[in-house]
Amino acid sequence: MDRRTFLLAGSGVMAVTAAPSDQVRLGVIGSGGRGTFVMTVFQKDPSVRVVAICDVYEPNLEHAVAVASKTPGTHPKAFHHYKDLLADPAIDAVLIATPEHWHAQMVLDALAAGKDIYVEKPLCHTPEEGVALVEAEKHTKQIIQVGMQRRSYDLYLDGARLVRNGTMGRVRMVRSWWLNNYVGDGGARTAKLDGPLDWEQWQGPVKKRVPLDPFIFRNWRFISEYAGGIVTDQGAHVFDGIHLLMNAGYPLAVTATAGKPHRVGFDTPESVVVAAEYPQDFIGVFTINYAAMHYQFRNDQLNQLDGDQARMDIGREECKVYKQGAEDTPAIAYRSGKGFGWATDLHVQNFAQCVRTREKPTATVKLAFQAVLVTQLGNLSLKNGRRMRWNAELNRVEG
């Protein structure tokens, strides 16, 4: 594999000087839509400087370099190979925002290179990868933050306090849903690429290699070789929220049911129900339907905690508690002052602060694995047609 780096910004020469003790020099690995957006959130912090960007798809790389360079004094190096970026001693921390199938290996390689890490969700593609990452977290001094931003979101932290204080009484079930639609979005089987793509490097650890396919590149989230489908992409967030609210961790067992995929080219279903059993004596039920109508962003998801004294409804931007016998009017109502988008800002701020202080971040590898594991067990339940159990002592799936 060609391991040359190439430069797209400035003259290709960047003076490396000692950074102030509170400055974080950030490298970005994976500069698609989400990666570039989170990069700009990092750039809101004047003590964070984007010094390098890596992507195997040249249009994404060029765009991200241009976006980063809008911040005065920013002239990031551009890389095609992430290990070359990791080898750069001028980088303190990395943002990993690649497709899901690359997350685990890149986190391990970044740890070996001595970098602090902010990695997007889902943390990993398989339970085995998750076990390895949790073990690695135990033996590193590096900071690892996973992009489960509800862990830093004031609305969810307030909701968790209400549960902890007994406001709902005993909660035996949490019901969550997420509604949207991609079935009617169309999309040709051969989506066009806008520039060069290193396809072999993009496929990376996937065992089943295929010829260059722009459709897979554009839609990897919904193809099982590369990701866990929409139930994992969104369910990792939802179950992490449930775990935060209920102070829960590993599930005991998971059962799932689903319809067939209706989008041509996708092999993962868009309508799925996942039911998780927990040792804390409650059930978490997640229903996702991406064949529903489109909702306004603030209304497309909701968690309902059914207590024996009250019910809590908590969505993207509002948290309401309805008392028994008075369920028409909320007894408690919170609203996020800055909206759901602010959760990412808070999460990035937490990571940057932890890089400076070496404190534990809000979304550790273990917490992130506990969340994505539920969806992975759900996919295994669909595949095997039965309830899947998790042995937390042996760290393995038992069917």
C-alpha positions in Angstrom: 0.0 0.0 0.0 1.3 3.4 -1.0 2.0 5.3 2.3 3.0 8.6 0.8 1.4 11.8 2.2 0.5 14.7 0.1 -0.2 18.3 1.0 -3.1 20.4 -0.2 -2.8 23.5 1.9 -0.2 26.3 1.7 3.2 25.6 0.5 3.4 22.2 2.1 5.7 23.4 4.8 4.3 23.9 8.3 6.5 25.1 11.2 6.0 22.9 14.2 6.4 24.8 17.5 5.9 23.7 21.0 2.2 24.1 21.9 1.1 25.9 25.1 0.2 23.4 27.8 -3.5 24.1 27.4 -3.5 23.8 23.6 -4.9 20.7 21.8 -3.5 19.9 18.4 -6.1 17.8 16.6 -5.9 15.4 13.7 -9.1 14.4 11.8 -9.4 10.9 10.4 -12.5 10.6 8.2 -13.8 14.0 6.8 -17.2 13.2 5.5 -20.3 15.1 6.6 -20.2 14.2 10.2 -16.4 14.3 10.6 -16.2 17.8 9.0 -19.1 19.1 11.2 -17.6 17.8 14.4 -14.2 19.3 13.4 -15.9 22.7 13.1 -17.3 22.2 16.6 -13.8 21.6 17.9 -12.7 24.8 16.2 -15.1 26.8 18.3 -12.6 26.3 21.1 -9.7 28.8 20.6 -7.3 26.4 22.3 -7.9 23.6 19.8 -6.0 23.8 16.5 -6.7 21.4 13.6 -3.3 20.5 12.3 -4.0 17.4 10.1 -6.8 15.8 8.1 -6.9 12.4 6.6 -9.4 10.9 4.1 -9.2 8.3 1.3 -11.8 10.1 -0.7 -10.2 13.2 -2.2 -13.2 15.4 -2.5 -14.0 15.0 1.2 -10.3 15.7 2.0 -10.1 18.8 -0.1 -13.4 20.1 1.3 -12.4 19.6 4.9 -9.0 21.2 4.5 -10.8 24.2 3.0 -13.3 24.4 5.8 -10.7 24.0 8.5 -8.5 26.7 6.9 -11.3 29.3 7.3 -10.2 29.5 10.9 -7.4 32.1 11.1 -3.9 30.6 11.5 -5.1 27.1 10.5 -3.1 25.3 7.7 -3.7 21.6 8.2 -1.5 18.9 6.7 -3.5 16.5 4.4 -3.0 12.8 4.5 -4.2 9.8 2.5 -3.1 7.2 5.1 -4.3 7.4 8.7 -1.2 5.7 10.1 1.0 8.4 8.6 -1.2 11.0 10.4 -0.9 9.0 13.7 2.9 9.0 13.3 3.0 12.8 13.3 4.4 13.9 16.7 2.8 17.3 16.2 -0.7 15.8 16.9 -2.0 15.4 20.5 -5.5 14.0 19.7 -7.5 12.6 16.9 -11.1 12.7 15.8 -12.1 9.4 14.2 -15.2 9.8 12.0 -14.8 7.0 9.5 -17.4 4.3 8.6 -18.2 1.9 11.4 -16.2 -1.0 10.2 -12.9 0.9 10.7 -13.6 2.3 14.2 -12.1 -0.5 16.3 -8.8 -0.9 14.5 -8.3 2.9 14.3 -8.9 3.3 18.0 -6.3 0.6 18.8 -3.8 2.1 16.4 -4.3 5.6 17.8 -3.8 4.3 21.3 -0.5 2.6 20.2 0.5 6.0 18.8 -0.1 7.7 22.1 -3.0 9.9 20.9 -6.1 10.9 22.8 -9.2 9.9 20.9 -12.7 11.2 20.1 -14.4 8.5 18.1 -17.8 8.7 16.6 -20.5 6.1 17.3 -21.1 3.2 16.9 -18.0 2.3 18.8 -17.5 -1.0 17.0 -19.0 -3.4 14.5 -19.0 -6.7 16.6 -19.2 -7.7 20.2 -15.7 -9.2 19.9 -14.3 -5.8 18.8 -16.1 -4.2 21.8 -14.5 -6.6 24.3 -11.1 -5.8 22.9 -11.6 -2.1 23.1 -12.9 -2.2 26.7 -9.8 -4.2 27.7 -7.6 -1.7 25.9 -9.2 1.1 27.8 -8.3 -0.5 31.1 -4.6 -0.5 30.2 -4.2 3.0 28.7 -3.6 6.4 30.1 -5.0 8.0 26.9 -8.4 9.8 26.9 -11.1 8.1 24.8 -14.4 9.9 24.3 -17.1 8.2 22.2 -19.6 10.4 20.4 -22.6 9.5 22.6 -23.4 13.2 23.2 -26.4 12.6 25.4 -23.9 11.8 28.1 -22.9 15.5 28.2 -26.4 16.9 27.4 -28.0 18.9 30.3 -31.5 17.7 29.4 -30.6 14.1 29.8 -28.5 14.7 32.9 -31.6 16.5 34.5 -33.8 13.6 33.4 -31.4 11.1 35.0 -31.5 13.0 38.3 -35.3 12.9 38.3 -35.2 9.1 37.9 -32.6 8.8 40.6 -34.6 10.9 43.0 -37.6 8.6 42.7 -39.9 11.0 40.9 -41.3 8.3 38.7 -41.5 5.7 41.5 -40.4 2.2 40.3 -39.7 2.1 36.5 -40.1 -1.4 35.0 -40.2 -0.4 31.4 -38.7 2.2 29.1 -40.3 2.6 25.6 -38.4 4.5 23.0 -39.1 5.2 19.3 -37.4 6.9 16.4 -39.3 7.7 13.2 -38.2 8.8 9.8 -38.2 7.7 6.2 -35.5 6.6 3.7 -37.5 4.1 1.7 -38.9 6.8 -0.5 -35.7 8.7 -0.9 -34.8 7.0 -4.2 -31.1 6.8 -5.2 -29.6 5.1 -8.2 -27.8 1.8 -7.8 -24.6 3.3 -9.2 -24.2 6.5 -7.3 -21.6 8.8 -8.9 -18.3 9.6 -7.3 -17.0 13.1 -7.6 -13.3 12.3 -7.5 -10.6 9.7 -6.7 -11.3 7.1 -3.9 -8.8 4.6 -2.5 -11.3 1.8 -2.5 -9.0 -0.9 -1.1 -8.0 1.3 1.8 -11.6 2.3 2.4 -12.7 -1.4 2.7 -9.9 -2.1 5.1 -10.7 -4.8 7.6 -13.8 -6.1 5.8 -13.2 -9.7 4.9 -15.5 -9.8 1.9 -13.9 -7.6 -0.7 -15.8 -6.4 -3.7 -14.9 -4.3 -6.7 -15.3 -0.5 -6.4 -19.0 0.2 -5.8 -20.1 3.8 -5.4 -23.4 2.7 -4.0 -21.7 0.9 -1.0 -19.5 3.9 -0.4 -22.5 6.2 -0.2 -24.8 3.8 1.7 -22.4 1.7 3.9 -24.5 2.4 7.1 -27.2 0.0 5.7 -25.1 -2.8 4.4 -24.2 -5.5 7.0 -20.6 -6.1 6.0 -19.8 -2.5 6.9 -22.3 -1.5 9.6 -25.3 -2.7 11.8 -28.0 -0.9 9.8 -30.3 1.9 11.0 -31.1 0.0 14.2 -27.4 0.2 15.3 -26.8 3.7 13.8 -29.6 5.2 15.8 -30.1 2.6 18.5 -26.7 3.0 19.9 -27.7 6.6 20.8 -31.1 5.5 22.2 -29.9 2.7 24.4 -27.1 4.8 25.7 -29.7 7.3 26.7 -31.8 4.6 28.4 -28.7 3.4 30.2 -27.9 7.0 31.4 -31.5 7.6 32.6 -31.8 4.2 34.3 -28.2 3.9 35.6 -27.9 0.6 33.7 -25.2 -1.2 31.8 -24.8 -4.5 30.1 -28.1 -6.2 29.2 -29.0 -9.7 30.3 -30.6 -10.7 27.0 -32.0 -9.1 23.8 -34.8 -10.2 21.5 -35.6 -8.5 18.2 -38.1 -8.7 15.4 -38.1 -6.8 12.0 -39.7 -6.4 8.7 -37.8 -7.0 5.4 -35.6 -4.4 3.8 -37.5 -2.3 1.3 -34.7 -0.1 -0.1 -33.1 -1.6 -3.1 -29.4 -2.5 -2.3 -29.8 -2.5 1.5 -29.6 -5.8 3.3 -30.6 -4.4 6.8 -34.3 -3.7 7.7 -35.6 -0.2 8.3 -38.4 -1.3 10.7 -37.1 -3.0 13.8 -38.2 -3.6 17.4 -35.5 -4.5 20.0 -36.4 -5.5 23.6 -33.6 -5.7 26.1 -33.8 -7.2 29.6 -31.6 -5.7 32.3 -30.4 -6.9 35.7 -31.8 -3.7 37.2 -35.2 -5.3 36.7 -36.6 -3.4 33.8 -37.1 -3.8 30.1 -35.9 -1.3 27.4 -37.9 -1.5 24.2 -36.7 0.4 21.1 -38.8 0.8 18.0 -37.3 2.3 14.9 -39.2 2.8 11.7 -37.5 4.5 8.7 -40.6 3.8 6.6 -42.8 6.2 8.5 -43.6 9.8 7.7 -41.0 12.5 8.1 -41.2 14.4 11.4 -39.7 17.7 12.3 -36.2 17.1 13.8 -37.3 18.0 17.4 -40.2 15.5 17.3 -38.7 12.4 15.6 -37.7 10.5 18.7 -39.0 10.0 22.2 -38.2 7.9 25.4 -41.1 7.2 27.8 -40.2 5.9 31.2 -43.2 4.1 32.7 -43.0 4.4 36.5 -45.7 3.3 39.0 -46.1 6.9 40.2 -45.4 9.0 37.1 -44.3 8.8 33.4 -41.4 10.7 32.0 -41.3 11.7 28.3 -37.9 12.9 27.1 -37.0 13.6 23.5 -34.4 15.7 21.8 -35.2 19.0 23.4 -38.0 18.5 26.1 -38.4 16.5 29.2 -41.9 16.2 30.8 -43.2 14.3 33.8 -46.8 13.3 34.1 -48.1 12.3 37.5 -50.6 9.5 38.1 -54.1 10.7 37.9 -53.1 14.0 36.2 -51.6 12.8 32.9 -53.1 15.6 30.8 -50.8 18.3 32.2 -47.1 17.8 33.0 -46.2 18.3 36.6 -42.5 19.0 35.6 -41.4 20.4 32.3 -37.8 21.1 31.1 -36.7 22.5 27.8 -33.2 22.7 26.4 -32.3 26.3 26.2 -30.0 25.8 23.2 -31.5 22.8 21.5 -30.2 19.3 20.7 -27.3 20.5 18.6 -25.8 22.0 21.7 -25.3 18.4 23.0 -22.4 17.9 20.5 -20.8 21.2 21.7 -21.0 20.1 25.3 -19.5 16.7 24.4 -16.6 18.1 22.5 -16.0 20.6 25.3 -15.9 17.7 27.8 -13.3 15.8 25.7 -11.1 18.9 25.2 -11.2 19.6 29.0 -10.3 16.0 29.8 -7.4 16.1 27.4 -6.0 19.0 29.4 -6.9 17.6 32.9 -6.6 13.9 32.3 -10.0 13.4 33.9 -12.3 10.6 32.8 -14.7 11.7 29.9 -18.4 11.4 30.1 -18.7 8.7 27.4 -16.1 6.1 28.0 -15.4 3.0 25.8 -17.2 0.7 28.3 -20.3 2.8 28.3 -20.4 3.1 24.5 -19.9 -0.7 24.1 -22.7 -1.4 26.5 -25.0 0.7 24.3 -24.0 -0.7 20.9 -23.9 -4.2 22.2 -27.7 -4.1 22.7 -28.2 -3.5 19.0 -25.6 -6.0 18.0 -27.4 -8.6 20.1 -30.6 -7.5 18.4 -29.1 -8.1 14.9 -27.9 -11.5 16.1 -31.4 -12.2 17.4 -32.8 -11.4 13.9 -30.2 -13.6 12.3 -30.7 -16.6 14.6 -34.4 -16.2 15.3 -34.0 -16.4 19.0 -33.3 -14.5 22.2 -29.6 -13.8 22.7 -28.0 -13.6 26.1 -24.9 -11.7 27.2 -22.6 -13.3 29.7 -21.0 -10.3 31.4 -18.6 -12.4 33.5 -17.1 -14.1 30.4 -17.7 -11.2 28.0 -19.4 -13.3 25.3 -22.7 -13.8 23.5 -24.7 -16.9 24.4 -27.7 -17.9 22.3 
